[in-house]
Amino acid sequence: MMWHPPYRFPAWLAPLVRGTVRRLPAKDKTLYFTFDDGPDPEATPFVLDVLARYHARATFFLIGDRMANQPHLLQEMVAQGHRLANHTFHHNDAWKTPCPAYLRSIRRTQDLIRSYQPDAPSLFRPPYGRITPHCLRHIRPGYHVILWSYLSLDYDKRIDPEKSFRVLKKRLAPGHIVVFHDSRKAFPSLQYLLPRLMEDFTRRGFEFLPLF
């Protein structure tokens, strides 16, 4: 049987990442769609078009070294009311990167984000969801560290996006934070999954908002 990461954030991991955000209070029919690994010249415009079609706003966890080549996309994100957030400068893996270098990567990316959205809250998501307790202690005073309620698994080419659609359609609930990827690797699955989820949940009366 083919193994893949779970859609839902694993409960056994929660004690290891205390103080991180995996869901927001469910006061109404609100979902928080987030997009990692962009901006990408092909995938990101598609995402922005779909979000605009449903009058939705989202949070984009950006890789710093990809931001420099896509200023028009970043300007469009801000103009549409989306939140810019931090995903390190080189998609750094905290399990393989010394903490001082990892923190510098975050600060460098945050400086870029402030140049486009100076008053936005400081939001950070560790690439691969990997973080060490030591680094987390240094990051948390200055950032909301965002994990997830559900992964879309759009990056996993082994998974039929129709299956992901069925799973998420059934399980998502108010306050959930969902991870997608506006990257070339995820784009084939994202093209199928995102519009269908937005159509389904919009029909059910949900709205889509940025984090914080």
Backbone as a chain_set.jsonl record, in Angstrom:
{"seq": "MMWHPPYRFPAWLAPLVRGTVRRLPAKDKTLYFTFDDGPDPEATPFVLDVLARYHARATFFLIGDRMANQPHLLQEMVAQGHRLANHTFHHNDAWKTPCPAYLRSIRRTQDLIRSYQPDAPSLFRPPYGRITPHCLRHIRPGYHVILWSYLSLDYDKRIDPEKSFRVLKKRLAPGHIVVFHDSRKAFPSLQYLLPRLMEDFTRRGFEFLPLF", "coords": {"N": [[0.843, -1.202, 0.0], [0.566, 2.185, -0.872], [2.364, 4.709, 0.831], [1.766, 7.953, 2.124], [2.247, 11.319, 3.349], [0.148, 12.317, 6.116], [-3.041, 13.913, 5.607], [-4.13, 15.492, 7.654], [-2.824, 17.466, 10.372], [-0.468, 15.793, 12.339], [-1.461, 14.546, 15.455], [0.309, 13.613, 17.38], [2.563, 15.137, 17.046], [2.023, 17.625, 18.065], [2.733, 18.279, 20.848], [5.448, 18.737, 20.51], [5.746, 21.071, 19.167], [4.868, 23.331, 20.553], [3.089, 26.392, 20.981], [2.915, 27.089, 18.36], [0.792, 27.835, 15.494], [-1.995, 26.125, 14.439], [-4.597, 26.118, 13.842], [-7.275, 28.463, 13.702], [-9.567, 30.237, 15.881], [-12.901, 29.105, 15.519], [-15.244, 30.977, 14.653], [-17.083, 31.521, 12.733], [-18.093, 30.686, 9.375], [-15.301, 30.332, 8.146], [-12.384, 29.817, 6.249], [-8.853, 29.324, 6.001], [-6.8, 29.644, 3.518], [-3.587, 28.838, 2.463], [-0.491, 29.406, 0.744], [2.459, 27.961, -0.252], [5.953, 28.343, -1.139], [6.15, 30.045, -3.351], [6.956, 33.226, -4.974], [5.749, 32.03, -8.158], [6.127, 32.197, -11.667], [4.189, 30.963, -13.258], [2.345, 29.386, -11.708], [1.52, 31.102, -9.6], [0.09, 33.38, -10.769], [-2.162, 31.964, -11.688], [-3.295, 31.096, -9.237], [-3.901, 33.598, -8.08], [-5.841, 34.521, -9.878], [-7.911, 32.621, -9.502], [-8.524, 33.05, -6.785], [-9.413, 35.726, -6.917], [-11.711, 35.39, -8.422], [-13.459, 34.3, -6.615], [-13.656, 36.228, -4.722], [-11.839, 36.011, -2.655], [-9.384, 36.024, -0.048], [-5.993, 35.345, 0.839], [-3.052, 33.761, 2.3], [0.334, 34.019, 1.533], [3.169, 32.163, 1.741], [6.307, 32.979, 1.285], [9.298, 32.394, -0.618], [12.385, 33.85, -0.183], [14.47, 34.221, -2.164], [13.084, 33.901, -4.482], [11.463, 36.023, -4.644], [12.652, 38.326, -5.637], [12.632, 38.276, -8.413], [10.01, 38.556, -9.163], [8.466, 41.024, -8.825], [6.096, 42.218, -9.763], [4.125, 40.312, -9.298], [4.117, 40.206, -6.511], [3.295, 42.79, -5.928], [0.736, 42.634, -6.981], [-0.422, 40.709, -5.301], [-0.512, 42.16, -2.873], [-2.164, 44.293, -3.671], [-4.56, 42.944, -4.042], [-5.243, 42.312, -1.5], [-4.068, 40.214, -0.135], [-2.065, 38.336, 2.234], [1.393, 38.632, 2.847], [3.925, 36.388, 3.69], [6.494, 34.563, 5.511], [8.87, 32.191, 4.383], [11.448, 31.391, 4.634], [14.673, 32.181, 3.056], [15.932, 30.516, 1.189], [14.372, 28.25, 1.064], [15.063, 26.785, 3.348], [16.008, 23.961, 5.279], [15.352, 23.316, 8.549], [16.344, 21.226, 10.004], [18.724, 20.684, 8.884], [20.188, 22.951, 8.717], [22.324, 25.165, 10.395], [21.263, 26.867, 13.334], [21.837, 29.753, 13.653], [22.325, 30.52, 10.937], [19.895, 29.817, 9.821], [18.129, 31.581, 11.107], [19.1, 33.994, 10.087], [18.34, 33.672, 7.427], [15.569, 33.83, 7.658], [15.269, 36.477, 8.641], [16.301, 37.948, 6.489], [14.437, 37.419, 4.479], [12.17, 38.485, 5.682], [12.772, 41.201, 5.661], [12.497, 41.771, 2.943], [9.748, 41.264, 2.632], [8.655, 43.284, 4.231], [9.218, 45.469, 2.667], [7.242, 45.459, 0.805], [4.874, 45.164, 2.228], [4.633, 46.764, 4.768], [3.258, 46.984, 7.23], [2.228, 44.549, 7.884], [1.435, 41.649, 9.896], [4.011, 39.598, 11.352], [4.571, 36.601, 9.979], [5.493, 33.202, 9.939], [6.37, 30.193, 8.337], [7.903, 27.108, 8.704], [9.864, 25.543, 6.201], [9.004, 22.339, 4.913], [7.716, 21.832, 7.243], [9.481, 21.474, 9.294], [11.205, 22.069, 12.26], [13.401, 23.012, 14.889], [13.397, 22.673, 18.474], [15.168, 24.483, 19.69], [15.642, 26.502, 17.717], [13.011, 27.326, 17.375], [12.441, 28.57, 19.794], [13.867, 30.913, 19.475], [12.61, 32.097, 17.306], [9.877, 32.473, 17.874], [9.336, 34.773, 19.63], [9.194, 36.93, 17.842], [7.507, 36.27, 15.739], [4.419, 34.909, 14.474], [4.269, 31.544, 14.35], [3.337, 29.468, 11.897], [1.709, 26.491, 11.285], [-0.327, 23.95, 10.226], [-3.731, 22.884, 9.664], [-4.648, 21.096, 7.734], [-2.968, 19.474, 5.062], [-2.92, 19.896, 1.531], [-1.591, 18.152, -0.048], [-0.826, 18.616, -2.647], [1.638, 18.658, -3.824], [2.503, 16.08, -4.095], [2.999, 13.795, -6.426], [2.087, 11.235, -6.602], [-0.468, 11.087, -5.734], [-3.814, 11.131, -6.57], [-5.456, 14.044, -7.491], [-8.216, 14.18, -7.334], [-8.845, 12.45, -5.266], [-7.746, 13.894, -3.104], [-9.399, 16.116, -3.194], [-11.88, 14.963, -2.466], [-11.299, 14.132, 0.153], [-10.644, 16.57, 1.496], [-12.924, 18.094, 1.047], [-14.736, 16.774, 2.65], [-13.634, 16.944, 5.221], [-12.729, 19.537, 5.979], [-13.254, 22.351, 8.122], [-14.707, 25.224, 9.835], [-12.225, 27.641, 10.64], [-10.01, 26.153, 9.983], [-6.673, 25.804, 8.757], [-5.192, 25.579, 5.659], [-2.79, 24.044, 3.582], [-1.493, 24.8, 0.464], [0.493, 24.777, -2.567], [2.028, 27.164, -4.53], [3.715, 26.377, -6.787], [5.866, 25.07, -9.365], [6.086, 22.293, -9.306], [3.803, 21.454, -7.902], [1.763, 22.405, -9.461], [0.149, 20.985, -11.493], [-1.649, 19.392, -9.928], [-2.687, 21.359, -8.26], [-4.111, 22.994, -10.044], [-6.333, 21.438, -10.568], [-7.424, 21.001, -8.022], [-7.736, 23.416, -6.419], [-9.734, 25.289, -7.621], [-12.052, 23.69, -7.49], [-12.385, 23.141, -4.756], [-12.782, 25.746, -3.807], [-15.103, 26.487, -5.129], [-16.912, 24.606, -4.052], [-16.898, 25.145, -1.24], [-17.552, 27.839, -1.193], [-20.146, 27.735, -2.166], [-21.308, 26.58, 0.045], [-21.368, 28.647, 1.788], [-19.009, 29.587, 2.939], [-16.26, 31.811, 3.71], [-13.04, 33.091, 2.684], [-10.136, 33.982, 4.206], [-7.179, 35.998, 4.963], [-4.48, 35.057, 7.19], [-4.442, 36.32, 10.481]], "CA": [[0.0, 0.0, 0.0], [1.371, 3.399, -0.986], [2.321, 5.613, 1.982], [2.006, 9.374, 1.897], [2.021, 12.059, 4.589], [-1.282, 12.483, 6.422], [-3.635, 15.21, 5.304], [-4.317, 16.242, 8.894], [-1.615, 17.625, 11.182], [-0.42, 14.656, 13.264], [-1.673, 14.939, 16.846], [1.463, 13.272, 18.211], [3.58, 16.178, 16.895], [1.618, 18.879, 18.706], [3.543, 18.651, 22.028], [6.809, 19.104, 20.121], [5.737, 22.392, 18.517], [3.978, 24.186, 21.354], [3.162, 27.808, 20.659], [2.672, 27.315, 16.938], [-0.614, 27.988, 15.136], [-2.435, 25.085, 13.52], [-6.003, 26.403, 13.561], [-7.753, 29.676, 14.345], [-10.897, 30.033, 16.472], [-13.96, 28.93, 14.519], [-16.397, 31.797, 15.032], [-18.042, 31.543, 11.63], [-17.653, 29.839, 8.262], [-14.084, 30.903, 7.58], [-11.233, 28.967, 6.004], [-7.613, 30.055, 5.768], [-6.003, 28.98, 2.495], [-2.225, 29.352, 2.421], [0.247, 28.936, -0.433], [3.892, 27.924, 0.029], [7.032, 28.121, -2.12], [6.15, 31.007, -4.433], [6.074, 33.293, -6.14], [6.112, 31.313, -9.368], [5.537, 32.953, -12.777], [3.057, 30.271, -13.861], [1.359, 28.942, -10.719], [0.975, 32.19, -8.774], [-1.007, 34.087, -11.442], [-3.351, 31.113, -11.668], [-3.885, 31.178, -7.894], [-4.497, 34.927, -7.904], [-7.07, 34.585, -10.676], [-8.955, 31.828, -8.843], [-8.92, 33.756, -5.565], [-10.194, 36.904, -7.297], [-13.01, 34.933, -8.915], [-14.32, 34.005, -5.466], [-13.516, 37.33, -3.769], [-11.15, 35.384, -1.533], [-8.047, 36.5, 0.312], [-5.2, 34.211, 1.313], [-1.717, 34.057, 2.824], [1.381, 33.432, 0.7], [4.446, 31.967, 2.414], [7.185, 33.255, 0.154], [10.727, 32.111, -0.553], [13.015, 35.141, -0.439], [15.229, 34.355, -3.406], [12.156, 33.914, -5.616], [10.715, 37.274, -4.625], [13.339, 39.394, -6.367], [12.327, 38.216, -9.847], [8.567, 38.627, -9.407], [7.883, 42.165, -8.099], [4.729, 42.5, -10.198], [3.23, 39.38, -8.611], [4.024, 40.632, -5.121], [2.448, 43.984, -5.92], [-0.639, 42.191, -7.224], [-0.883, 40.092, -4.053], [-0.841, 43.228, -1.919], [-3.311, 45.041, -4.193], [-5.762, 42.129, -3.878], [-5.54, 42.132, -0.084], [-3.5, 38.986, 0.403], [-1.011, 38.498, 3.231], [2.709, 38.118, 2.522], [4.48, 35.718, 4.859], [7.9, 34.179, 5.405], [9.14, 30.76, 4.236], [12.913, 31.442, 4.54], [15.197, 32.761, 1.821], [16.306, 29.475, 0.224], [13.626, 27.041, 1.438], [16.01, 26.113, 4.227], [15.55, 22.885, 6.145], [15.858, 23.61, 9.89], [17.05, 20.062, 10.53], [20.019, 20.572, 8.217], [20.794, 24.276, 8.687], [22.613, 25.689, 11.736], [20.236, 27.835, 13.73], [22.148, 31.147, 13.3], [22.114, 30.727, 9.503], [18.449, 29.721, 9.596], [17.531, 32.836, 11.563], [19.467, 35.026, 9.113], [17.507, 33.457, 6.251], [14.244, 34.366, 7.982], [15.344, 37.947, 8.713], [16.512, 38.479, 5.132], [13.15, 37.338, 3.784], [11.238, 39.423, 6.299], [13.094, 42.542, 5.171], [11.858, 41.897, 1.639], [8.298, 41.33, 2.82], [8.311, 44.616, 4.768], [9.314, 46.468, 1.597], [5.97, 45.426, 0.081], [3.738, 45.165, 3.142], [5.352, 47.127, 5.992], [2.473, 46.898, 8.461], [1.646, 43.215, 8.022], [1.974, 40.843, 10.999], [5.13, 38.735, 10.968], [4.133, 35.215, 9.952], [6.554, 32.321, 9.453], [6.129, 28.749, 8.272], [9.146, 26.41, 8.372], [9.798, 24.595, 5.09], [8.798, 20.926, 5.249], [7.157, 21.733, 8.589], [10.55, 21.046, 10.192], [11.781, 23.103, 13.111], [13.996, 22.467, 16.11], [12.973, 23.438, 19.658], [16.095, 25.592, 19.933], [15.338, 27.588, 16.782], [11.651, 27.804, 17.634], [12.501, 29.513, 20.932], [14.374, 32.194, 18.979], [11.701, 32.652, 16.303], [8.533, 32.77, 18.379], [9.064, 36.117, 20.147], [8.956, 37.925, 16.798], [6.669, 35.77, 14.66], [3.457, 33.827, 14.593], [4.767, 30.395, 13.608], [2.118, 28.87, 11.343], [1.766, 25.158, 10.699], [-1.519, 23.72, 9.406], [-4.743, 21.896, 10.038], [-4.632, 20.082, 6.681], [-2.207, 19.597, 3.823], [-3.619, 19.472, 0.314], [-0.726, 17.157, -0.704], [-0.765, 18.915, -4.077], [3.008, 18.452, -4.298], [2.787, 14.646, -4.181], [2.513, 13.357, -7.735], [1.512, 9.888, -6.496], [-1.831, 11.177, -5.22], [-4.83, 11.659, -7.48], [-6.065, 15.226, -6.875], [-9.626, 13.915, -7.042], [-8.874, 11.896, -3.912], [-7.535, 15.0, -2.17], [-10.626, 16.914, -3.189], [-12.898, 14.266, -1.679], [-10.898, 14.154, 1.567], [-10.738, 17.919, 2.052], [-14.342, 18.484, 0.998], [-15.418, 16.134, 3.77], [-13.029, 17.167, 6.535], [-12.445, 20.921, 6.355], [-14.251, 22.968, 8.988], [-14.345, 26.606, 10.153], [-10.996, 27.876, 11.376], [-8.901, 25.323, 9.516], [-5.604, 26.358, 7.923], [-4.918, 24.577, 4.625], [-1.562, 24.317, 2.833], [-1.303, 24.512, -0.959], [1.797, 25.239, -3.048], [2.037, 27.8, -5.85], [5.027, 25.993, -7.324], [5.778, 24.313, -10.619], [5.889, 20.888, -8.979], [2.427, 21.218, -7.444], [0.793, 23.08, -10.31], [-0.877, 20.13, -12.112], [-2.666, 19.035, -8.941], [-3.306, 22.597, -7.785], [-5.079, 23.433, -11.046], [-7.555, 20.656, -10.396], [-7.944, 20.997, -6.651], [-8.111, 24.709, -5.841], [-11.034, 25.83, -8.046], [-13.153, 22.836, -7.038], [-12.604, 23.379, -3.329], [-13.338, 27.087, -3.603], [-16.492, 26.445, -5.582], [-17.71, 23.824, -3.112], [-17.055, 25.81, 0.054], [-18.299, 29.081, -1.419], [-21.558, 27.351, -2.252], [-21.763, 26.279, 1.407], [-21.413, 29.87, 2.579], [-17.73, 29.904, 3.575], [-15.4, 32.853, 3.17], [-11.624, 32.756, 2.739], [-9.467, 35.171, 4.73], [-5.759, 35.842, 5.318], [-4.186, 34.843, 8.602], [-4.178, 37.477, 11.328]], "C": [[0.876, 1.249, 0.0], [1.22, 4.279, 0.254], [2.49, 7.044, 1.505], [1.758, 10.104, 3.204], [0.528, 12.212, 4.855], [-1.783, 13.855, 5.993], [-3.694, 16.076, 6.566], [-3.005, 16.348, 9.669], [-1.581, 16.518, 12.23], [-0.515, 15.098, 14.729], [-0.444, 14.67, 17.706], [2.576, 14.318, 18.117], [3.28, 17.433, 17.705], [2.453, 19.227, 19.941], [4.955, 19.105, 21.691], [6.893, 20.493, 19.516], [4.766, 23.323, 19.251], [4.189, 25.652, 20.984], [3.028, 28.12, 19.188], [1.17, 27.361, 16.68], [-0.981, 26.935, 14.107], [-3.909, 25.242, 13.134], [-6.343, 27.703, 14.254], [-9.151, 29.441, 14.903], [-11.989, 30.047, 15.416], [-15.206, 29.691, 14.951], [-17.469, 31.813, 13.947], [-17.492, 30.638, 10.525], [-16.471, 30.48, 7.546], [-13.029, 29.826, 7.416], [-10.028, 29.837, 5.677], [-6.752, 29.249, 4.796], [-4.633, 29.651, 2.436], [-1.469, 28.678, 1.282], [1.743, 29.076, -0.169], [4.714, 27.881, -1.253], [7.029, 29.074, -3.301], [7.031, 32.195, -4.112], [6.654, 32.558, -7.352], [5.418, 31.984, -10.551], [4.348, 32.281, -13.443], [1.973, 29.971, -12.83], [0.728, 30.106, -9.963], [-0.089, 33.001, -9.498], [-2.294, 33.273, -11.503], [-4.052, 31.205, -10.318], [-4.566, 32.528, -7.698], [-5.795, 35.07, -8.684], [-8.206, 33.813, -10.011], [-9.435, 32.539, -7.581], [-9.795, 34.969, -5.892], [-11.595, 36.516, -7.746], [-13.989, 34.703, -7.756], [-14.23, 35.073, -4.369], [-12.85, 36.842, -2.482], [-9.803, 36.059, -1.302], [-7.304, 35.371, 1.017], [-3.865, 34.706, 1.862], [-0.695, 33.297, 1.992], [2.689, 33.378, 1.489], [5.539, 31.907, 1.354], [8.63, 32.852, 0.439], [11.466, 33.364, -1.023], [13.706, 35.248, -1.773], [14.358, 34.262, -4.65], [11.382, 35.234, -5.697], [11.328, 38.32, -5.546], [12.954, 39.435, -7.842], [10.854, 38.4, -10.176], [7.922, 39.826, -8.697], [6.443, 42.446, -8.495], [3.732, 41.565, -9.526], [3.057, 39.772, -7.144], [3.143, 41.872, -4.997], [0.983, 43.614, -6.125], [-1.214, 41.506, -5.991], [-1.337, 41.159, -3.055], [-2.083, 43.987, -2.374], [-4.616, 44.279, -3.996], [-6.083, 41.827, -2.414], [-5.022, 40.851, 0.526], [-2.377, 39.308, 1.387], [0.284, 37.876, 2.73], [3.347, 37.56, 3.787], [5.791, 35.032, 4.494], [8.063, 32.661, 5.37], [10.64, 30.522, 4.044], [13.37, 31.929, 3.166], [15.499, 31.707, 0.755], [15.565, 28.173, 0.486], [14.499, 26.157, 2.331], [15.328, 25.066, 5.095], [16.173, 23.093, 7.524], [16.59, 22.435, 10.51], [18.452, 19.935, 9.95], [20.798, 21.886, 8.219], [21.106, 24.727, 10.106], [21.655, 26.827, 12.085], [20.614, 29.283, 13.407], [21.935, 31.447, 11.812], [20.632, 30.689, 9.16], [17.756, 31.022, 9.987], [17.876, 33.981, 10.617], [18.622, 34.91, 7.858], [16.101, 34.009, 6.466], [14.27, 35.89, 7.981], [15.493, 38.569, 7.329], [15.205, 38.474, 4.344], [12.163, 38.332, 4.362], [11.514, 40.859, 5.876], [12.464, 42.781, 3.798], [10.343, 42.052, 1.777], [7.887, 42.718, 3.308], [8.395, 45.69, 3.692], [8.04, 46.517, 0.761], [4.77, 45.619, 1.008], [4.258, 45.512, 4.549], [4.571, 46.926, 7.288], [1.868, 45.52, 8.698], [2.21, 42.514, 9.253], [3.065, 39.917, 10.495], [4.709, 37.274, 11.119], [5.235, 34.356, 9.348], [6.064, 30.88, 9.439], [7.437, 28.056, 7.897], [8.97, 25.486, 7.175], [9.787, 23.155, 5.582], [8.104, 20.742, 6.601], [8.192, 21.374, 9.633], [11.107, 22.233, 10.967], [12.389, 22.405, 14.318], [13.507, 23.277, 17.299], [13.867, 24.642, 19.925], [15.783, 26.774, 19.017], [13.952, 28.17, 17.048], [11.634, 28.807, 18.779], [12.99, 30.882, 20.483], [13.394, 32.878, 18.024], [10.421, 33.195, 16.92], [8.344, 34.162, 18.968], [8.704, 37.139, 19.075], [7.958, 37.527, 15.737], [5.538, 34.894, 15.199], [3.997, 32.676, 13.74], [3.562, 29.545, 13.201], [2.418, 27.471, 10.809], [0.47, 24.938, 9.921], [-2.501, 22.821, 10.121], [-4.716, 20.743, 9.05], [-3.655, 20.472, 5.583], [-3.091, 19.21, 2.648], [-2.89, 18.327, -0.382], [-0.66, 17.362, -2.22], [0.612, 18.669, -4.67], [3.344, 16.986, -4.551], [2.169, 14.07, -5.451], [1.893, 11.961, -7.698], [0.022, 9.928, -6.158], [-2.749, 11.799, -6.262], [-5.477, 12.873, -6.83], [-7.555, 15.063, -6.603], [-9.778, 13.307, -5.653], [-8.702, 13.001, -2.88], [-8.773, 15.885, -2.076], [-11.686, 16.261, -2.314], [-12.577, 14.325, -0.178], [-11.129, 15.535, 2.17], [-12.177, 18.421, 2.065], [-15.089, 17.956, 2.216], [-14.92, 16.636, 5.12], [-12.852, 18.626, 6.936], [-13.611, 21.528, 7.113], [-13.804, 24.39, 9.318], [-13.083, 26.702, 11.015], [-9.803, 27.092, 10.892], [-7.953, 26.114, 8.615], [-5.165, 25.264, 6.948], [-3.671, 25.007, 3.843], [-1.701, 23.847, 1.385], [0.098, 25.004, -1.333], [1.632, 25.887, -4.417], [3.444, 27.626, -6.432], [4.821, 25.171, -8.59], [5.472, 22.836, -10.35], [4.434, 20.571, -8.645], [1.379, 21.661, -8.452], [-0.239, 22.15, -10.956], [-1.997, 19.754, -11.146], [-3.419, 20.272, -8.459], [-4.378, 23.088, -8.754], [-6.408, 22.702, -10.931], [-8.219, 20.956, -9.055], [-8.49, 22.348, -6.198], [-9.466, 25.226, -6.325], [-12.213, 24.997, -7.533], [-13.439, 23.016, -5.554], [-13.244, 24.736, -3.09], [-14.797, 27.137, -4.028], [-17.373, 25.732, -4.561], [-17.946, 24.589, -1.811], [-17.721, 27.174, -0.075], [-19.791, 28.793, -1.484], [-22.147, 27.043, -0.869], [-21.719, 27.49, 2.332], [-20.132, 30.215, 3.301], [-17.103, 31.137, 2.937], [-13.951, 32.471, 3.436], [-10.865, 34.036, 3.106], [-7.988, 34.92, 4.954], [-5.601, 35.628, 6.821], [-3.889, 36.162, 9.304], [-4.399, 38.794, 10.577]], "O": [[1.819, 1.353, 0.785], [0.104, 4.567, 0.686], [3.267, 7.314, 0.59], [1.111, 9.552, 4.094], [-0.269, 12.234, 3.918], [-1.038, 14.835, 6.015], [-3.344, 17.256, 6.534], [-2.176, 15.438, 9.631], [-2.566, 16.32, 12.942], [0.27, 15.932, 15.18], [-0.178, 15.408, 18.654], [3.436, 14.389, 18.995], [4.183, 18.217, 17.997], [2.855, 20.382, 20.079], [5.595, 19.784, 22.494], [7.985, 21.04, 19.364], [3.953, 24.009, 18.631], [5.307, 26.091, 20.714], [3.027, 29.288, 18.799], [0.372, 26.976, 17.535], [-0.369, 26.85, 13.042], [-4.398, 24.582, 12.217], [-5.761, 28.02, 15.291], [-9.852, 28.539, 14.445], [-11.998, 30.899, 14.528], [-16.117, 29.114, 15.546], [-18.635, 32.09, 14.227], [-16.525, 29.908, 10.741], [-16.619, 31.088, 6.486], [-12.801, 29.021, 8.319], [-10.164, 30.939, 5.147], [-6.069, 28.303, 5.187], [-4.533, 30.876, 2.369], [-1.76, 27.543, 0.905], [2.234, 30.171, 0.104], [4.242, 27.446, -2.304], [7.86, 28.914, -4.196], [7.761, 32.195, -3.121], [7.868, 32.479, -7.539], [4.235, 32.312, -10.456], [3.57, 32.948, -14.125], [0.802, 30.273, -13.06], [-0.477, 30.096, -9.711], [-1.116, 33.298, -8.888], [-3.389, 33.823, -11.385], [-5.27, 31.373, -10.261], [-5.691, 32.588, -7.202], [-6.747, 35.678, -8.196], [-9.337, 34.296, -9.961], [-10.64, 32.617, -7.34], [-10.799, 35.211, -5.223], [-12.558, 37.235, -7.478], [-15.197, 34.89, -7.906], [-14.667, 34.855, -3.239], [-13.246, 37.211, -1.377], [-9.177, 36.585, -2.222], [-7.909, 34.548, 1.704], [-3.589, 35.906, 1.885], [-0.829, 32.094, 1.769], [3.247, 34.412, 1.857], [5.675, 30.922, 0.629], [9.115, 32.951, 1.566], [11.211, 33.877, -2.113], [13.557, 36.257, -2.462], [14.833, 34.514, -5.757], [10.729, 35.518, -6.701], [10.612, 39.108, -6.163], [12.949, 40.503, -8.454], [10.481, 38.401, -11.349], [6.909, 39.647, -8.021], [5.645, 42.869, -7.659], [2.613, 41.975, -9.216], [1.956, 39.674, -6.603], [2.341, 41.984, -4.069], [0.095, 44.21, -5.516], [-2.385, 41.706, -5.669], [-2.417, 41.061, -2.471], [-2.957, 44.292, -1.562], [-5.666, 44.891, -3.804], [-7.077, 41.163, -2.119], [-5.482, 40.438, 1.59], [-1.815, 40.403, 1.376], [0.291, 36.743, 2.249], [3.308, 38.198, 4.839], [6.151, 34.932, 3.321], [7.495, 31.937, 6.187], [11.047, 29.572, 3.375], [12.569, 32.072, 2.241], [15.344, 31.965, -0.438], [16.074, 27.099, 0.165], [14.647, 24.957, 2.1], [14.214, 25.266, 5.578], [17.396, 23.05, 7.659], [17.375, 22.616, 11.441], [19.273, 19.173, 10.458], [21.944, 21.927, 7.771], [20.22, 24.677, 10.959], [21.29, 27.638, 11.234], [19.752, 30.008, 12.909], [21.421, 32.51, 11.464], [20.168, 31.443, 8.304], [16.886, 31.504, 9.262], [17.039, 34.849, 10.367], [18.225, 35.922, 7.28], [15.513, 34.59, 5.553], [13.397, 36.527, 7.391], [14.882, 39.597, 7.035], [14.907, 39.427, 3.624], [11.401, 38.956, 3.623], [10.583, 41.654, 5.746], [11.957, 43.869, 3.526], [9.737, 42.886, 1.105], [6.884, 43.266, 2.85], [7.72, 46.715, 3.788], [7.785, 47.511, 0.081], [3.757, 46.184, 0.597], [4.313, 44.643, 5.419], [5.173, 46.718, 8.342], [1.073, 45.346, 9.622], [3.359, 42.761, 9.62], [3.044, 39.498, 9.338], [4.517, 36.777, 12.228], [5.845, 34.742, 8.351], [5.435, 30.408, 10.386], [8.027, 28.385, 6.868], [8.011, 24.715, 7.138], [10.473, 22.803, 6.542], [7.926, 19.611, 7.054], [7.832, 21.005, 10.751], [11.437, 23.269, 10.39], [11.937, 21.332, 14.718], [13.225, 24.466, 17.149], [13.386, 25.698, 20.336], [15.672, 27.91, 19.479], [13.756, 29.382, 16.953], [10.891, 29.787, 18.735], [12.581, 31.9, 21.04], [13.358, 34.106, 17.946], [9.939, 34.258, 16.528], [7.253, 34.713, 18.821], [7.993, 38.105, 19.352], [7.586, 38.355, 14.906], [5.675, 34.233, 16.229], [4.162, 32.83, 12.53], [2.864, 28.982, 14.044], [3.298, 27.304, 9.964], [0.198, 25.713, 9.005], [-2.152, 22.097, 11.053], [-4.755, 19.575, 9.436], [-3.532, 21.643, 5.224], [-3.916, 18.303, 2.757], [-3.474, 17.615, -1.198], [-0.466, 16.412, -2.978], [0.746, 18.491, -5.881], [4.369, 16.686, -5.163], [0.955, 13.883, -5.53], [1.244, 11.547, -8.659], [-0.671, 8.917, -6.28], [-2.471, 12.885, -6.772], [-6.001, 12.76, -5.722], [-8.1, 15.738, -5.73], [-10.733, 13.616, -4.94], [-9.431, 13.043, -1.889], [-9.14, 16.342, -0.993], [-12.322, 16.935, -1.505], [-13.463, 14.539, 0.65], [-11.738, 15.658, 3.233], [-12.591, 19.103, 3.003], [-15.975, 18.626, 2.747], [-15.701, 16.743, 6.065], [-12.827, 18.928, 8.13], [-14.777, 21.276, 6.814], [-12.641, 24.732, 9.103], [-12.902, 25.955, 11.977], [-8.684, 27.337, 11.342], [-8.37, 26.965, 7.829], [-4.81, 24.16, 7.361], [-3.518, 26.175, 3.489], [-1.983, 22.68, 1.111], [0.8, 25.582, -0.502], [1.155, 25.249, -5.357], [4.227, 28.569, -6.549], [3.735, 24.649, -8.841], [4.698, 22.211, -11.075], [3.904, 19.541, -9.06], [0.207, 21.316, -8.302], [-1.42, 22.497, -10.969], [-3.171, 19.795, -11.514], [-4.635, 20.236, -8.274], [-5.437, 23.548, -8.327], [-7.471, 23.276, -11.168], [-9.434, 21.14, -8.979], [-9.592, 22.417, -5.652], [-10.295, 25.579, -5.486], [-13.256, 25.549, -7.181], [-14.598, 23.04, -5.14], [-14.146, 24.864, -2.262], [-15.625, 27.758, -3.361], [-18.463, 26.208, -4.242], [-19.079, 24.668, -1.336], [-18.394, 27.617, 0.856], [-20.599, 29.53, -0.919], [-23.343, 27.227, -0.645], [-21.999, 27.373, 3.525], [-20.148, 31.059, 4.198], [-17.374, 31.465, 1.782], [-13.662, 31.639, 4.296], [-10.947, 35.042, 2.402], [-7.57, 33.774, 5.119], [-6.48, 35.975, 7.61], [-3.171, 37.011, 8.776], [-4.219, 39.869, 11.149]]}, "num_chains": 1, "name": "protein.A"}
